Amino acid sequence: MKNIVLGLAVSGALVAGAFNGITAHAASNQDTANSNVEWSQKEWKKGHFQLNKEDLIVKAKELGISTDGKDEQTLAQEIREVLLKQKAEELGISTAGKDAQTLAQEIREVLLKQKAEELGISTAGKDAQTLAQEIREVLLKQKAEELGISTAGKDTKTLAKEVFEASIKQEAEKLGITVDGKDIRVLKKEVLEAKVKNEAEELGIEVEGKTIKQLVHEVKEKKVTKAAEELGISTENKTIRQLIIEINKKDPNKLKEETDHLFGEGGEFGWKEFNHRERGFDGLGFDFDRAEF
């Protein structure tokens, strides 16, 4: 196994405000069609999740985990367990005698209750699934109202689709892209390409003759290198992966600021939920299958 998906997220911190999955209903119907335009978001946001053994060893040592004689899978599993315990303790959850699955569930429940209370949703007598659904509905309605979309008589799936399309069109108009008569998937692709090209040009990167994927890669390298230098981290003879780990350790929010600038707060146009697949992820900024922060 060359790479293990580990969960050293760009921000390196739990982001409770961005509740992914809010529009997973809309995304699920577009996953196949969107697959050709999702890579640029993943290249920046998740490209560094694919960690080889060297990267895993660095993270393990940072967490005080012995690496002797351990393969990638073992290291990834132990790192996940430590991250879960750290998060549980941060939330005041006892970790004694609990396995990773139990801790993940308890963390999720606490975070859901916190988010519900923040939104004025009663938590009494409600299980995690019910709370998650009610939170999604409230946040979706908030976003719809922000975009001037009527919520009356609409179910979550319909509203999610309308919010998704309105968000893309709003961003397109900001970028001077014509929206009339265009399929939303085509428009989304044009918006994402325009944002990447604009960012590349601002960073002094030549865009002529390059694919968007190449530009995203170059933008990422430039931003990571710049962030490292601003934090006084030496970039000499270091890979981008190594720099990301050092940056996240020194300032967990540093790279989040950079990705928000490119793709909008919280991800793609501010609503990364549109491409989100709900495997183990409830939108609280924490992937309970992978212990991703």
C-alpha positions as CSV (number, residue, x, y, z in Angstrom):
1,M,0.0,0.0,0.0
2,K,1.8,3.1,-1.2
3,N,-0.5,5.7,0.2
4,I,-2.8,5.8,3.2
5,V,-5.6,8.3,3.5
6,L,-4.9,9.8,6.9
7,G,-6.6,13.1,7.6
8,L,-4.0,15.8,7.9
9,A,-6.6,18.3,6.6
10,V,-5.4,21.6,5.1
11,S,-6.6,23.5,8.2
12,G,-5.4,20.8,10.6
13,A,-8.2,21.9,12.9
14,L,-11.8,21.0,13.5
15,V,-14.2,23.3,11.6
16,A,-17.5,23.0,13.3
17,G,-19.1,25.8,11.4
18,A,-19.0,24.2,7.9
19,F,-21.7,21.6,8.0
20,N,-21.1,19.3,5.0
21,G,-23.7,16.9,3.9
22,I,-26.3,19.7,4.0
23,T,-26.8,19.3,0.2
24,A,-25.6,15.7,-0.2
25,H,-29.0,15.0,-1.8
26,A,-28.2,17.3,-4.7
27,A,-24.6,16.0,-5.0
28,S,-25.6,12.4,-5.1
29,N,-27.5,12.9,-8.4
30,Q,-24.5,14.7,-9.9
31,D,-21.5,12.7,-8.7
32,T,-20.9,11.0,-12.0
33,A,-21.4,14.1,-14.1
34,N,-19.2,16.2,-11.8
35,S,-16.4,13.7,-11.6
36,N,-14.4,15.4,-14.4
37,V,-14.5,18.8,-12.6
38,E,-14.0,17.8,-9.0
39,W,-10.3,17.0,-9.3
40,S,-9.2,20.6,-8.9
41,Q,-10.8,20.9,-5.5
42,K,-9.4,17.5,-4.5
43,E,-5.9,18.3,-5.8
44,W,-5.7,21.3,-3.5
45,K,-7.8,20.1,-0.5
46,K,-7.0,16.4,-0.5
47,G,-3.9,15.9,-2.5
48,H,-1.8,15.9,0.6
49,F,-4.0,13.3,2.3
50,Q,-2.3,10.6,0.3
51,L,0.6,10.0,2.7
52,N,3.4,7.5,2.0
53,K,5.2,5.7,4.8
54,E,7.7,8.5,5.3
55,D,4.9,11.0,5.9
56,L,3.2,8.6,8.3
57,I,6.3,8.2,10.3
58,V,6.7,11.9,10.6
59,K,3.1,12.2,11.9
60,A,3.5,9.2,14.2
61,K,6.6,10.6,15.8
62,E,4.9,14.0,16.3
63,L,2.2,12.1,18.2
64,G,4.7,10.1,20.3
65,I,3.9,6.8,18.5
66,S,6.6,4.2,18.1
67,T,7.2,3.4,14.4
68,D,9.6,0.5,14.7
69,G,8.6,-2.5,12.6
70,K,5.2,-1.1,11.7
71,D,3.7,-1.0,8.2
72,E,1.6,1.9,6.7
73,Q,-1.7,0.4,7.7
74,T,-0.7,-0.1,11.3
75,L,0.7,3.4,11.6
76,A,-2.4,4.9,10.0
77,Q,-4.6,3.0,12.5
78,E,-2.6,4.0,15.5
79,I,-2.5,7.7,14.4
80,R,-6.3,7.6,13.9
81,E,-6.7,6.2,17.4
82,V,-4.5,8.9,19.0
83,L,-6.3,11.7,17.1
84,L,-9.7,10.4,18.2
85,K,-8.5,10.2,21.9
86,Q,-7.2,13.8,21.6
87,K,-10.5,15.1,20.3
88,A,-12.5,13.1,22.9
89,E,-10.4,14.6,25.7
90,E,-10.8,18.1,24.2
91,L,-14.6,17.6,24.4
92,G,-14.6,16.2,27.9
93,I,-15.3,12.6,26.8
94,S,-13.8,9.8,28.9
95,T,-11.7,7.5,26.7
96,A,-11.1,4.7,29.3
97,G,-11.9,1.3,27.9
98,K,-13.3,2.6,24.6
99,D,-12.3,1.5,21.2
100,A,-11.9,3.9,18.2
101,Q,-15.4,3.2,16.9
102,T,-17.1,4.0,20.2
103,L,-15.1,7.2,20.6
104,A,-15.9,8.3,17.1
105,Q,-19.6,7.9,17.8
106,E,-19.5,9.8,21.1
107,I,-17.5,12.6,19.5
108,R,-20.1,12.9,16.8
109,E,-22.9,13.0,19.2
110,V,-21.3,15.8,21.3
111,L,-20.5,17.8,18.2
112,L,-24.0,17.4,16.9
113,K,-25.5,18.6,20.2
114,Q,-23.2,21.6,20.2
115,K,-24.1,22.6,16.7
116,A,-27.8,22.0,17.4
117,E,-27.7,24.3,20.5
118,E,-25.9,26.9,18.5
119,L,-28.7,26.9,16.0
120,G,-31.4,26.9,18.6
121,I,-32.5,23.4,17.9
122,S,-33.8,21.4,20.9
123,T,-31.7,18.2,21.5
124,A,-34.0,16.6,24.1
125,G,-34.9,13.0,23.3
126,K,-33.3,13.1,19.8
127,D,-30.8,10.7,18.5
128,A,-27.7,11.7,16.4
129,Q,-29.4,10.9,13.1
130,T,-32.4,13.1,13.9
131,L,-30.2,16.0,15.1
132,A,-28.0,15.8,12.0
133,Q,-31.1,16.0,9.7
134,E,-32.6,18.9,11.6
135,I,-29.3,20.8,11.5
136,R,-28.9,20.2,7.8
137,E,-32.5,21.5,7.2
138,V,-31.9,24.7,9.3
139,L,-28.6,25.5,7.6
140,L,-30.0,24.8,4.2
141,K,-32.9,27.2,4.8
142,Q,-30.5,29.8,6.1
143,K,-28.5,29.6,2.9
144,A,-31.6,29.6,0.7
145,E,-32.8,32.8,2.4
146,E,-29.4,34.4,2.0
147,L,-29.7,33.7,-1.8
148,G,-33.2,34.9,-2.0
149,I,-34.7,31.5,-2.6
150,S,-38.2,30.8,-1.3
151,T,-38.3,27.8,1.1
152,A,-42.1,27.4,1.3
153,G,-43.3,23.9,0.5
154,K,-40.0,22.6,-0.6
155,D,-38.4,19.4,0.6
156,T,-34.7,19.2,1.5
157,K,-33.7,17.6,-1.9
158,T,-35.4,20.3,-3.9
159,L,-34.1,23.1,-1.8
160,A,-30.5,21.7,-1.9
161,K,-30.6,21.6,-5.7
162,E,-31.8,25.2,-5.9
163,V,-29.2,26.4,-3.4
164,F,-26.5,24.6,-5.3
165,E,-27.4,26.1,-8.6
166,A,-28.0,29.6,-7.2
167,S,-24.5,29.6,-5.5
168,I,-22.8,28.6,-8.8
169,K,-24.7,31.2,-10.8
170,Q,-23.9,33.9,-8.2
171,E,-20.2,33.1,-8.4
172,A,-20.3,33.0,-12.2
173,E,-21.8,36.5,-12.3
174,K,-19.0,37.8,-10.0
175,L,-16.5,36.4,-12.4
176,G,-18.2,37.9,-15.5
177,I,-19.2,34.5,-16.8
178,T,-22.4,34.3,-18.9
179,V,-24.9,32.0,-17.2
180,D,-27.9,32.0,-19.6
181,G,-28.7,28.6,-21.2
182,K,-25.8,26.8,-19.6
183,D,-26.1,23.4,-17.9
184,I,-25.2,23.9,-14.2
185,R,-22.3,21.3,-14.5
186,V,-20.8,23.2,-17.4
187,L,-21.2,26.5,-15.5
188,K,-19.6,25.0,-12.4
189,K,-16.6,23.9,-14.5
190,E,-16.2,27.3,-16.0
191,V,-16.4,29.0,-12.6
192,L,-13.8,26.7,-11.1
193,E,-11.4,27.1,-14.1
194,A,-11.8,30.9,-13.9
195,K,-11.0,31.1,-10.2
196,V,-7.9,28.9,-10.6
197,K,-6.6,30.9,-13.6
198,N,-7.2,34.2,-11.7
199,E,-5.4,32.9,-8.7
200,A,-2.5,31.6,-10.8
201,E,-2.1,35.0,-12.5
202,E,-2.1,36.8,-9.2
203,L,0.7,34.5,-8.1
204,G,2.7,35.2,-11.3
205,I,2.2,31.8,-12.7
206,E,2.1,31.5,-16.5
207,V,-1.3,30.0,-17.5
208,E,-0.9,29.7,-21.3
209,G,-0.8,26.1,-22.5
210,K,-1.5,24.5,-19.1
211,T,-4.4,22.4,-18.0
212,I,-6.4,23.4,-15.0
213,K,-5.0,20.4,-13.1
214,Q,-1.5,21.6,-13.8
215,L,-2.4,25.1,-12.6
216,V,-4.0,23.9,-9.4
217,H,-0.8,22.0,-8.6
218,E,1.4,25.0,-9.2
219,V,-0.9,27.3,-7.2
220,K,-0.8,24.8,-4.3
221,E,3.0,24.6,-4.4
222,K,3.2,28.4,-4.5
223,K,0.8,28.9,-1.6
224,V,2.3,26.2,0.6
225,T,5.8,27.6,0.0
226,K,4.7,31.1,0.7
227,A,2.9,30.0,3.9
228,A,6.0,28.2,5.1
229,E,8.2,31.2,4.5
230,E,5.8,33.5,6.3
231,L,6.0,31.1,9.3
232,G,9.8,31.0,9.2
233,I,9.9,27.4,8.1
234,S,12.8,26.4,5.9
235,T,11.7,25.1,2.5
236,E,15.1,23.8,1.4
237,N,15.1,20.2,0.2
238,K,11.5,19.6,1.5
239,T,8.6,18.2,-0.4
240,I,5.2,20.0,-0.4
241,R,3.8,17.2,1.8
242,Q,6.6,17.8,4.4
243,L,5.9,21.5,4.3
244,I,2.2,21.0,4.8
245,I,2.8,18.9,7.9
246,E,5.2,21.5,9.4
247,I,2.8,24.3,8.6
248,N,-0.2,22.6,10.1
249,K,1.9,21.8,13.2
250,K,2.9,25.5,13.6
251,D,-0.3,27.2,12.6
252,P,-3.3,24.9,11.8
253,N,-5.3,27.8,10.2
254,K,-2.6,29.1,7.9
255,L,-3.4,26.9,4.9
256,K,-7.2,27.0,5.5
257,E,-7.0,30.8,4.9
258,E,-5.3,30.1,1.5
259,T,-7.9,27.5,0.4
260,D,-10.8,29.7,1.5
261,H,-9.3,32.5,-0.6
262,L,-9.2,30.3,-3.7
263,F,-12.4,28.2,-3.3
264,G,-14.5,30.2,-0.9
265,E,-14.9,29.7,2.9
266,G,-15.5,26.1,3.7
267,G,-14.5,24.8,0.3
268,E,-15.9,25.0,-3.2
269,F,-17.6,28.4,-3.5
270,G,-18.3,28.2,0.2
271,W,-20.4,25.1,-0.1
272,K,-18.1,22.1,-0.4
273,E,-21.1,19.9,0.5
274,F,-22.2,20.0,-3.1
275,N,-19.5,17.5,-4.1
276,H,-19.5,15.8,-0.7
277,R,-20.1,12.1,-0.3
278,E,-21.4,11.2,3.1
279,R,-19.2,8.2,3.9
280,G,-18.6,8.5,7.6
281,F,-18.7,12.3,7.4
282,D,-21.5,14.3,9.0
283,G,-20.3,17.7,8.1
284,L,-18.8,18.7,11.4
285,G,-15.4,19.0,10.0
286,F,-14.4,15.6,11.2
287,D,-14.3,12.3,9.2
288,F,-15.2,9.6,11.7
289,D,-14.1,6.8,9.4
290,R,-10.6,8.3,8.9
291,A,-10.3,10.5,12.0
292,E,-9.8,13.5,9.7
293,F,-9.4,16.9,11.0
